[in-house]
Amino acid sequence: MKQRITLLLTILFVGVVAIAQQPRQRKGPEEFKKEYQQFIAKQAKLTAEEAAAFFPIYNECQEKKNKLNGQIWKLRRDTYNKELTEKDYQRILEEIAKLRIQIEELEKTYLPLYHKVISYKKIFEVQGAEARFHRELLKSVNHPNRNKKR
C-alpha cells in the first residue's frame, strides 16, 4: 500500500513539475489589446460608457502612430550591413526626427477628439496608465518568474 501511495505521489509530483516547466503561451494580438485596454480603463477610472466611446478613437490614433513608428524602424533597418556616408546618416536622422514630430502632432490632434468623450484629467490618467502598462510589461519580460505584486 505504501508503495502505491509513493508511486502515485511521485507521478503527481513529476506531472506538476512538467506542467510548471512548460513555456508560457503567448497572447494573441486581440487578447493583448483587450488586456491593455482593461488596464488603461481601470487605471484611468473610465466608466464602461467612457471606455466604449474612447477606445475606438484611441485605437485609430495608435494605428496611425504605429505606421509612423514602422517607418522609423524601416529607416533604421535599412542601414544594417550598409556602408553609409555622414550625409546618408544625416538624411536618415532628419527623416526620423520629422516622423517623431508627426507622431507628436498626431497626439496633439487627437486631444480634442479624446476630450469629446472624456475629461482632460482622464486623458492625463490614460497617458500615465500607458506608461505604467509598458513599465510592467518590460518588468515581466525581463523577470518572468517574479510575482507581479510584491
Backbone bond lengths (Angstrom), bond angles and torsions (degrees), N, CA, C in turn:
res aa  C-N    CA-C-N  psi(-1)  N-CA   C-N-CA  omega(-1)  CA-C   N-CA-C  phi
1 M - - - 1.445 - - 1.521 111.02 -
2 K 1.351 116.79 -43.34 1.457 120.70 179.13 1.522 110.67 -62.32
3 Q 1.333 116.84 -36.38 1.458 120.19 -179.95 1.533 110.60 -65.45
4 R 1.315 117.62 -39.52 1.462 121.42 179.20 1.522 111.33 -65.06
5 I 1.329 115.83 -42.40 1.473 119.82 178.92 1.526 109.59 -65.47
6 T 1.338 116.23 -42.93 1.465 120.36 179.16 1.528 110.03 -62.54
7 L 1.328 116.73 -43.52 1.454 121.41 179.33 1.537 110.30 -63.47
8 L 1.315 117.23 -44.02 1.459 121.89 179.70 1.530 110.67 -63.02
9 L 1.333 117.14 -44.84 1.460 120.97 178.54 1.528 111.57 -64.49
10 T 1.320 117.23 -38.45 1.465 121.44 178.31 1.519 110.37 -64.24
11 I 1.314 117.22 -45.40 1.467 121.15 178.66 1.520 110.08 -62.85
12 L 1.315 116.30 -42.94 1.474 120.56 178.74 1.524 110.35 -62.60
13 F 1.329 117.43 -44.35 1.460 121.53 -180.00 1.528 110.89 -63.00
14 V 1.317 117.54 -45.54 1.468 121.49 179.37 1.532 110.15 -62.01
15 G 1.314 117.25 -40.12 1.468 121.07 178.15 1.515 112.10 -63.21
16 V 1.331 116.52 -44.03 1.462 120.65 179.42 1.526 110.33 -63.89
17 V 1.322 117.37 -43.57 1.463 121.54 179.04 1.523 109.96 -62.89
18 A 1.323 117.59 -43.19 1.468 121.04 -179.89 1.522 111.21 -62.88
19 I 1.316 117.14 -40.85 1.471 120.94 178.92 1.524 110.03 -66.56
20 A 1.320 116.42 -41.62 1.471 120.38 -178.13 1.522 111.87 -65.78
21 Q 1.327 117.07 -28.51 1.461 119.77 -177.33 1.524 113.41 -89.39
22 Q 1.318 117.83 -4.09 1.459 119.69 178.01 1.516 109.15 -67.52
23 P 1.338 116.44 142.39 1.467 118.08 179.21 1.520 110.49 -64.71
24 R 1.322 114.22 147.48 1.456 119.14 178.86 1.515 109.71 -68.02
25 Q 1.305 114.94 142.36 1.452 118.36 176.40 1.517 108.77 -78.23
26 R 1.308 114.71 136.97 1.460 119.69 179.32 1.512 109.66 -78.61
27 K 1.295 113.15 150.99 1.453 119.35 179.37 1.516 108.62 -84.22
28 G 1.321 114.89 142.53 1.448 119.73 174.37 1.515 109.93 -73.56
29 P 1.328 117.02 166.07 1.463 119.61 -177.21 1.527 113.12 -60.45
30 E 1.299 117.82 -37.58 1.470 119.98 -179.25 1.526 110.99 -69.58
31 E 1.323 116.52 -40.24 1.468 120.33 178.29 1.529 110.28 -65.56
32 F 1.338 116.08 -41.50 1.461 120.67 178.18 1.534 110.05 -62.77
33 K 1.330 116.52 -45.32 1.464 121.51 -179.43 1.524 110.76 -61.29
34 K 1.315 116.47 -41.25 1.467 121.31 179.43 1.532 110.04 -64.17
35 E 1.325 117.13 -45.44 1.467 121.37 179.44 1.533 110.37 -63.37
36 Y 1.324 116.32 -40.74 1.464 122.27 178.62 1.521 110.33 -61.41
37 Q 1.320 117.04 -46.97 1.459 121.21 -179.34 1.525 111.56 -66.94
38 Q 1.311 117.37 -38.59 1.464 120.16 177.93 1.527 110.36 -64.03
39 F 1.316 116.43 -41.40 1.464 120.78 178.74 1.524 109.85 -61.53
40 I 1.321 116.54 -49.04 1.469 120.96 -178.76 1.524 110.22 -62.77
41 A 1.318 117.51 -46.08 1.469 121.06 -178.92 1.528 110.69 -59.94
42 K 1.319 116.50 -42.37 1.464 120.09 -179.75 1.527 111.08 -68.07
43 Q 1.327 116.70 -47.02 1.458 120.78 -177.64 1.532 111.96 -65.09
44 A 1.337 116.47 -37.66 1.467 120.50 -178.48 1.529 111.67 -89.12
45 K 1.327 116.05 0.49 1.468 122.50 179.26 1.539 111.89 56.21
46 L 1.346 114.92 46.29 1.455 119.86 176.84 1.525 109.17 -80.74
47 T 1.317 116.56 137.68 1.464 119.82 173.51 1.520 107.48 -73.29
48 A 1.318 116.27 168.09 1.466 120.42 178.54 1.530 110.36 -60.30
49 E 1.335 115.94 -39.44 1.468 120.17 -179.48 1.530 110.37 -67.55
50 E 1.327 116.50 -42.62 1.460 120.24 179.08 1.527 110.57 -63.50
51 A 1.327 115.98 -44.18 1.468 120.23 -179.94 1.527 110.69 -62.32
52 A 1.324 116.65 -41.95 1.467 120.66 -179.60 1.519 111.55 -63.78
53 A 1.318 117.52 -34.35 1.463 121.24 179.46 1.534 111.40 -83.41
54 F 1.321 117.11 -34.07 1.457 121.92 -173.82 1.527 113.03 -77.49
55 F 1.332 118.42 -47.52 1.458 120.37 -169.27 1.530 115.12 -64.50
56 P 1.322 121.29 -33.05 1.477 117.80 174.69 1.539 112.18 -60.95
57 I 1.329 116.76 -39.95 1.462 120.78 178.40 1.529 109.55 -68.42
58 Y 1.320 115.66 -45.18 1.462 122.20 179.71 1.529 110.57 -59.80
59 N 1.327 116.57 -45.26 1.468 120.56 -178.97 1.525 111.40 -63.85
60 E 1.320 116.16 -37.23 1.469 120.35 177.35 1.530 110.01 -61.18
61 C 1.312 116.31 -45.77 1.463 121.14 178.29 1.527 110.57 -62.83
62 Q 1.326 117.28 -44.16 1.461 121.11 -179.24 1.527 111.61 -61.86
63 E 1.324 117.07 -39.07 1.468 120.41 178.46 1.521 110.64 -62.87
64 K 1.323 117.06 -42.70 1.466 120.84 178.11 1.525 111.03 -64.92
65 K 1.336 116.30 -41.67 1.463 120.08 178.17 1.532 110.59 -64.96
66 N 1.323 116.62 -38.77 1.465 120.20 178.97 1.524 111.46 -63.03
67 K 1.329 117.17 -37.61 1.468 119.98 177.57 1.522 110.60 -63.85
68 L 1.327 116.06 -43.97 1.464 119.79 178.46 1.531 111.13 -64.58
69 N 1.331 116.99 -42.59 1.464 120.46 176.76 1.527 111.02 -63.13
70 G 1.335 116.49 -36.19 1.457 120.79 176.20 1.524 111.43 -61.23
71 Q 1.328 116.38 -38.91 1.460 120.17 177.19 1.523 111.22 -64.82
72 I 1.339 115.65 -38.56 1.468 120.12 177.48 1.525 109.79 -62.02
73 W 1.343 116.25 -47.39 1.466 119.33 -179.06 1.525 111.60 -65.44
74 K 1.322 116.88 -34.85 1.462 119.96 177.25 1.526 110.31 -63.57
75 L 1.325 116.56 -43.93 1.465 119.64 177.37 1.530 110.49 -58.56
76 R 1.326 116.53 -42.41 1.466 120.05 -179.06 1.533 111.07 -68.70
77 R 1.349 116.12 -43.02 1.473 119.93 -179.89 1.527 111.65 -63.75
78 D 1.316 115.85 -35.40 1.469 119.84 -178.30 1.521 112.67 -66.57
79 T 1.319 118.33 -10.80 1.466 120.87 178.96 1.522 112.16 -89.79
80 Y 1.330 118.09 -15.49 1.462 121.09 -176.07 1.527 110.63 -61.24
81 N 1.311 114.17 135.81 1.459 122.51 176.53 1.523 113.34 56.70
82 K 1.312 116.35 32.63 1.456 120.44 177.35 1.522 109.20 -124.63
83 E 1.296 114.33 146.30 1.457 120.62 174.36 1.520 106.96 -89.86
84 L 1.317 116.62 110.78 1.454 120.90 -178.23 1.522 110.46 -115.72
85 T 1.307 114.54 151.82 1.460 120.48 177.45 1.517 109.39 -88.40
86 E 1.323 115.83 170.03 1.466 120.48 175.05 1.521 110.37 -59.40
87 K 1.329 116.62 -37.96 1.472 120.92 178.96 1.524 110.45 -63.16
88 D 1.338 116.91 -39.62 1.469 120.69 177.95 1.526 110.61 -61.89
89 Y 1.333 115.69 -46.48 1.467 119.35 179.06 1.521 111.35 -64.33
90 Q 1.310 117.02 -38.27 1.458 120.34 177.28 1.525 110.46 -61.01
91 R 1.322 116.78 -46.82 1.465 121.82 179.90 1.528 110.73 -60.39
92 I 1.340 116.39 -45.10 1.468 121.11 -179.23 1.525 110.31 -63.50
93 L 1.326 117.11 -45.77 1.466 120.45 -179.35 1.524 111.57 -64.56
94 E 1.308 117.28 -37.56 1.458 119.94 177.13 1.532 111.39 -66.40
95 E 1.314 116.24 -38.38 1.467 120.33 177.74 1.530 110.73 -66.66
96 I 1.313 116.79 -41.48 1.473 121.03 177.05 1.521 109.85 -62.08
97 A 1.324 117.36 -43.13 1.469 121.12 178.84 1.527 110.46 -61.20
98 K 1.330 117.42 -41.93 1.468 121.27 178.07 1.537 110.99 -62.21
99 L 1.320 116.04 -41.65 1.465 119.98 179.32 1.527 111.21 -65.63
100 R 1.322 116.84 -39.77 1.474 120.01 177.97 1.527 111.29 -65.09
101 I 1.323 116.19 -37.27 1.467 120.05 176.09 1.522 109.78 -64.53
102 Q 1.337 117.02 -40.06 1.465 120.49 177.12 1.522 111.25 -61.07
103 I 1.325 116.65 -37.90 1.468 120.62 177.84 1.522 109.80 -63.18
104 E 1.333 116.82 -45.11 1.470 120.81 179.75 1.531 111.03 -65.40
105 E 1.325 116.89 -39.27 1.460 120.40 177.92 1.533 110.51 -65.25
106 L 1.308 115.61 -37.67 1.466 120.68 177.26 1.526 110.20 -61.71
107 E 1.325 116.01 -45.24 1.472 120.56 177.15 1.531 110.32 -57.51
108 K 1.314 115.94 -45.34 1.463 120.88 -179.34 1.529 110.92 -64.23
109 T 1.319 117.48 -38.37 1.469 122.54 179.17 1.519 111.40 -64.30
110 Y 1.330 116.47 -34.75 1.467 120.03 -176.47 1.528 113.52 -82.50
111 L 1.322 118.69 -16.24 1.470 120.51 -179.79 1.533 112.44 -54.08
112 P 1.341 119.67 -49.97 1.476 118.44 179.14 1.529 112.62 -64.91
113 L 1.335 116.47 -30.80 1.468 119.35 178.01 1.531 110.41 -68.40
114 Y 1.318 116.04 -41.39 1.460 120.00 175.48 1.533 110.08 -62.71
115 H 1.337 115.45 -41.31 1.459 119.95 -175.59 1.526 112.45 -66.48
116 K 1.293 117.91 -19.83 1.465 120.32 176.35 1.535 111.07 -66.32
117 V 1.338 116.88 -23.31 1.467 119.78 -176.71 1.530 114.14 -116.86
118 I 1.343 117.70 -22.73 1.471 119.86 176.47 1.526 108.92 -140.37
119 S 1.323 115.98 163.41 1.471 121.14 -178.48 1.526 110.54 -73.96
120 Y 1.333 115.08 162.14 1.461 119.51 176.13 1.528 110.89 -62.73
121 K 1.318 116.33 -34.59 1.467 119.41 177.13 1.529 110.12 -59.85
122 K 1.321 117.07 -43.85 1.470 119.75 -179.81 1.526 111.33 -70.54
123 I 1.328 117.41 -32.51 1.471 119.87 174.66 1.531 108.71 -61.57
124 F 1.330 115.40 -43.94 1.458 121.38 177.85 1.532 109.93 -59.82
125 E 1.334 116.31 -43.19 1.468 121.06 178.89 1.526 111.34 -65.77
126 V 1.318 117.90 -37.14 1.469 121.80 176.66 1.523 109.59 -60.20
127 Q 1.333 116.69 -45.09 1.460 119.98 -179.79 1.528 111.65 -62.87
128 G 1.326 116.52 -39.27 1.461 119.99 175.55 1.522 111.63 -65.18
129 A 1.325 116.10 -39.63 1.467 121.09 179.42 1.529 110.58 -64.74
130 E 1.326 116.87 -38.26 1.472 120.20 176.51 1.522 110.09 -58.03
131 A 1.315 116.16 -47.72 1.468 120.72 -179.04 1.528 110.92 -62.65
132 R 1.345 117.11 -43.08 1.469 120.46 179.34 1.527 110.73 -63.75
133 F 1.329 116.78 -42.26 1.463 120.57 -179.81 1.527 109.99 -60.24
134 H 1.320 116.62 -46.78 1.459 119.63 -178.90 1.533 111.90 -66.21
135 R 1.330 116.29 -36.37 1.462 120.14 176.75 1.529 110.03 -63.48
136 E 1.333 116.68 -45.79 1.470 120.76 179.39 1.531 110.86 -64.72
137 L 1.315 116.78 -38.02 1.459 121.19 178.66 1.524 110.34 -62.37
138 L 1.326 116.35 -44.80 1.460 119.65 178.17 1.522 111.55 -63.92
139 K 1.320 116.62 -39.26 1.473 119.73 177.51 1.520 110.35 -61.49
140 S 1.334 116.78 -43.18 1.467 119.79 -177.67 1.521 111.69 -69.28
141 V 1.318 117.26 -29.82 1.460 120.67 177.41 1.523 110.24 -74.70
142 N 1.327 116.77 -42.93 1.461 121.36 -178.24 1.523 113.15 -74.81
143 H 1.331 116.64 -29.79 1.470 121.58 -178.06 1.524 109.17 -136.11
144 P 1.339 117.87 71.66 1.463 120.24 -173.65 1.524 115.40 -65.15
145 N 1.307 118.45 -21.09 1.469 120.39 -176.14 1.522 113.34 -92.97
146 R 1.324 117.52 -6.05 1.469 119.72 178.68 1.501 109.82 -77.12
147 N 1.311 114.53 147.17 1.459 119.24 173.93 1.507 108.84 -68.81
148 K 1.326 116.14 145.59 1.466 119.57 179.90 1.514 110.72 -69.79
149 K 1.339 117.67 -33.54 1.463 121.10 179.79 1.509 108.44 -107.84
150 R 1.295 113.97 131.59 1.477 118.02 179.58 1.472 110.90 -99.79
